[in-house]
Amino acid sequence: MRRLDGLTLLPGLINCHVHLCFGGEADPAAALQKDPYATTVIKAVLRARQTVEAGVTTVRDLGGRDDAELSVRDAVRAGLVPGPRMLCAGRGICITGGHGWHLIGREAAGPDEVRKGVREQIKAGADVIKIFATGGVMTPGVDPNSAQLTLDEVRAAIEEGARPATARPPTPGAPRASPMRSRAVSRRSSTASS
């Protein structure tokens, strides 16, 4: 046991909505598009280190650039670079021309395309699936309050994302996903950045 007189001990914090590929610029999307891909990866590695050094030990990264965040996650897991435990979404599923389409989204039209998009993200190594059910403030011409995906498309994303990723039978302790029950829903105000 160690005495910590005069110090404060705090458990690791969790941030459920980050984009390590984005910076704090006034227009982070423009800055991201201006930088070469290698610079984006380097900046994401630096932000991962800054995040864990600030006491955030787990993050859910909900979209980066061309899967850079997945590579950073893998480097952290391998012990190559310091960073928090990362759960990454890869590309979020959005409607054609909807929020995120030009940068961090994967466009899908209809439930079958949504299913295909979810499968692509799982194949790419996504830990979680992000869907753009509404518009957002970082996509020009998209109303942040508009409904984007249809109920059938949302249902398709949840059902596909809940399917077992392996062929082995479930164990008695394995969680069972029921239709239309997602594991997490992130809500945001219309002033949020994504």
C-alpha distance (Angstrom), angle and dihedral (degrees) to the residues before:
residue distance angle dihedral
M1 . . .
R2 3.76 . .
R3 3.80 126.3 .
L4 3.78 114.7 -126.2
D5 3.80 100.6 -172.2
G6 3.80 110.4 170.3
L7 3.81 93.1 10.9
T8 3.77 133.2 100.3
L9 3.78 121.0 -132.9
L10 3.78 114.2 -152.3
P11 3.80 127.7 179.9
G12 3.78 117.9 -121.9
L13 3.77 113.4 -77.8
I14 3.82 125.7 -129.9
N15 3.80 124.4 -142.2
C16 3.81 110.9 -165.0
H17 3.82 97.7 -169.5
V18 3.78 120.6 43.9
H19 3.79 137.2 137.5
L20 3.81 106.3 -157.5
C21 3.81 90.4 -174.6
F22 3.81 90.2 61.6
G23 3.79 123.6 76.6
G24 3.77 132.1 -155.2
E25 3.79 95.7 -94.2
A26 3.81 120.4 133.9
D27 3.82 87.5 -109.4
P28 3.81 106.1 26.4
A29 3.81 93.0 173.0
A30 3.82 91.8 58.5
A31 3.79 91.2 46.9
L32 3.79 91.0 49.8
Q33 3.80 92.5 50.8
K34 3.82 91.8 47.9
D35 3.80 95.5 53.8
P36 3.81 121.6 82.2
Y37 3.81 112.4 -110.7
A38 3.82 93.1 -108.4
T39 3.82 89.8 55.6
T40 3.80 90.0 51.7
V41 3.81 90.3 54.7
I42 3.81 92.9 47.6
K43 3.80 91.9 49.3
A44 3.83 90.9 48.3
V45 3.82 89.8 52.2
L46 3.81 90.3 50.8
R47 3.82 91.6 48.0
A48 3.80 90.2 49.6
R49 3.80 89.8 54.9
Q50 3.82 92.5 45.7
T51 3.80 89.8 49.1
V52 3.80 95.5 54.2
E53 3.81 91.8 41.7
A54 3.82 87.8 55.6
G55 3.81 89.8 57.8
V56 3.79 100.3 -98.7
T57 3.80 103.8 130.7
T58 3.82 99.6 174.3
V59 3.81 130.7 36.9
R60 3.76 135.5 177.0
D61 3.82 106.2 -143.8
L62 3.80 107.8 -155.8
G63 3.77 101.2 -168.5
G64 3.75 141.4 -20.4
R65 3.75 135.8 164.6
D66 3.78 123.9 -53.6
D67 3.83 91.7 -29.8
A68 3.82 94.0 -57.0
E69 3.80 88.9 138.9
L70 3.82 89.9 57.1
S71 3.80 89.6 55.0
V72 3.80 91.5 48.8
R73 3.82 89.7 49.4
D74 3.80 90.5 51.4
A75 3.81 91.7 48.5
V76 3.82 90.8 50.9
R77 3.82 91.1 48.4
A78 3.81 90.5 49.8
G79 3.79 91.0 51.4
L80 3.80 93.0 -117.1
V81 3.81 94.6 122.6
P82 3.81 132.9 16.0
G83 3.77 117.3 -106.9
P84 3.77 145.5 122.2
R85 3.78 125.9 -76.8
M86 3.80 102.0 -80.9
L87 3.77 130.3 -151.7
C88 3.80 107.9 -171.5
A89 3.79 133.1 -162.8
G90 3.78 101.8 -167.1
R91 3.79 109.5 -158.6
G92 3.79 117.3 3.3
I93 3.80 117.7 -130.1
C94 3.82 111.6 -112.9
I95 3.78 138.9 165.1
T96 3.79 119.8 -96.3
G97 3.79 105.3 -74.0
G98 3.81 91.3 1.5
H99 3.77 132.5 131.5
G100 3.78 111.5 -45.5
W101 3.81 97.2 9.1
H102 3.80 94.7 124.6
L103 3.77 98.7 48.5
I104 3.81 121.7 8.9
G105 3.79 103.1 8.3
R106 3.78 137.3 94.6
E107 3.80 109.5 -145.5
A108 3.80 117.9 -132.0
A109 3.79 131.4 177.3
G110 3.79 113.4 -159.7
P111 3.81 134.3 -7.7
D112 3.82 95.4 -70.0
E113 3.81 92.0 54.2
V114 3.81 89.7 47.1
R115 3.82 89.9 53.5
K116 3.80 89.9 49.4
G117 3.81 90.6 49.2
V118 3.80 91.7 51.1
R119 3.81 90.5 49.8
E120 3.81 90.3 50.4
Q121 3.80 91.4 53.4
I122 3.81 92.0 48.1
K123 3.81 89.9 48.9
A124 3.83 89.7 50.3
G125 3.82 89.5 55.0
A126 3.81 104.1 -96.8
D127 3.79 115.5 167.9
V128 3.79 93.3 -163.6
I129 3.80 134.6 18.8
K130 3.78 121.0 -124.5
I131 3.77 120.9 -159.0
F132 3.78 124.7 -171.7
A133 3.80 99.0 -137.2
T134 3.81 90.8 166.1
G135 3.77 138.3 25.8
G136 3.79 123.5 -90.3
V137 3.77 141.8 -149.6
M138 3.81 97.8 -113.1
T139 3.80 97.8 63.7
P140 3.81 112.8 78.2
G141 3.80 113.7 -125.7
V142 3.82 95.2 16.3
D143 3.80 119.4 116.5
P144 3.82 107.4 -131.1
N145 3.81 90.6 -145.3
S146 3.80 96.8 49.6
A147 3.78 122.1 112.4
Q148 3.80 107.9 -118.3
L149 3.79 113.9 174.6
T150 3.80 119.2 46.8
L151 3.78 121.0 -121.3
D152 3.82 89.5 -105.7
E153 3.81 90.4 52.4
V154 3.81 92.0 49.2
R155 3.81 89.6 47.9
A156 3.83 90.5 50.5
A157 3.83 91.4 51.3
I158 3.79 92.9 49.6
E159 3.80 94.1 45.4
E160 3.81 93.3 47.3
G161 3.79 93.2 44.5
A162 3.81 91.1 51.4
R163 3.80 94.6 53.8
P164 3.81 115.5 110.5
A165 3.78 112.1 -95.9
T166 3.80 93.7 -147.3
A167 3.78 135.3 50.0
R168 3.80 95.9 -125.0
P169 3.80 117.3 108.6
P170 3.81 116.1 -101.7
T171 3.78 118.4 -98.9
P172 3.81 120.6 -126.3
G173 3.79 90.3 -104.3
A174 3.80 95.8 49.7
P175 3.79 115.1 112.5
R176 3.79 114.9 -110.2
A177 3.76 116.8 -140.4
S178 3.78 114.3 -144.3
P179 3.80 122.6 -153.8
M180 3.82 114.3 -82.9
R181 3.80 94.7 11.5
S182 3.76 113.7 113.7
R183 3.78 122.9 -167.2
A184 3.79 95.7 -127.0
V185 3.76 137.9 5.6
S186 3.77 118.6 -163.7
R187 3.76 113.4 -153.4
R188 3.74 123.7 -162.8
S189 3.75 138.0 -178.3
S190 3.77 120.2 -115.7
T191 3.82 88.1 -102.7
A192 3.83 94.4 61.2
S193 3.77 118.5 110.3
S194 3.79 98.6 -120.2
